[in-house]
């Protein structure tokens, strides 16, 4: 594989300080309710945190609306990646 520099883009490893949300259910309403309970227990604690959505634990045929989840999280002052 070529490692020559290009003026079109830079691709490099990096480190980000973020939370990881491992989603274990495709039931968006149940997930939101459980997350809201966690957020309510510590108001403002997670505000403005970057958050990586990890969907790998969902079953092979399970699907979740990741866009809706990301929007919902953003409304709660998180920054989904």
C-alpha positions in Angstrom: 0.0 0.0 0.0 1.3 3.4 -0.9 2.2 5.8 1.9 2.9 8.8 -0.3 1.7 12.2 0.9 -1.2 13.7 -0.9 -2.6 17.3 -0.9 -6.1 15.9 -1.1 -6.4 14.7 2.5 -4.6 13.7 5.7 -5.3 10.4 7.3 -3.8 9.7 10.7 -4.3 8.0 14.0 -5.5 10.2 16.8 -6.8 10.0 20.3 -10.1 11.4 21.5 -11.3 11.9 25.0 -14.9 10.5 24.9 -17.5 8.4 26.4 -18.5 5.1 24.8 -22.1 4.1 24.7 -22.4 0.4 24.0 -26.0 -0.2 22.9 -27.4 -3.6 23.8 -31.0 -3.2 22.7 -32.8 -2.1 19.5 -35.7 -0.8 21.7 -35.0 2.9 21.3 -37.8 4.0 23.8 -36.5 1.6 26.5 -32.9 2.8 25.9 -33.9 6.4 26.0 -35.8 5.9 29.3 -32.8 4.1 30.9 -30.4 6.8 29.7 -32.6 9.6 30.9 -32.8 8.0 34.3 -28.9 7.9 34.4 -28.8 11.6 33.2 -31.4 12.6 35.8 -29.3 11.0 38.6 -26.4 13.2 37.8 -27.7 16.4 36.2 -25.1 18.1 34.0 -22.4 15.5 34.7 -22.3 14.4 31.0 -22.9 17.8 29.5 -20.8 18.6 26.5 -19.1 15.2 26.4 -18.1 13.6 23.2 -19.9 10.2 22.9 -19.0 7.3 20.6 -22.0 5.1 19.7 -21.0 1.4 19.7 -23.7 -0.7 18.0 -21.7 -3.9 17.8 -23.5 -5.7 20.6 -26.9 -5.6 18.8 -28.0 -8.9 17.4 -27.3 -9.6 13.7 -30.9 -8.8 12.7 -31.5 -6.0 15.2 -31.6 -2.4 13.9 -31.8 0.8 15.8 -32.3 4.3 14.4 -28.8 5.6 15.1 -29.7 9.0 13.7 -32.7 9.4 16.0 -30.6 8.3 19.0 -27.8 10.7 18.1 -30.3 13.5 17.8 -31.9 12.7 21.1 -28.4 12.6 22.8 -27.5 15.9 21.2 -30.7 17.4 22.7 -29.2 16.4 26.1 -26.0 18.3 25.6 -23.9 15.3 24.5 -21.9 15.3 21.3 -22.4 12.0 19.5 -19.7 10.9 17.1 
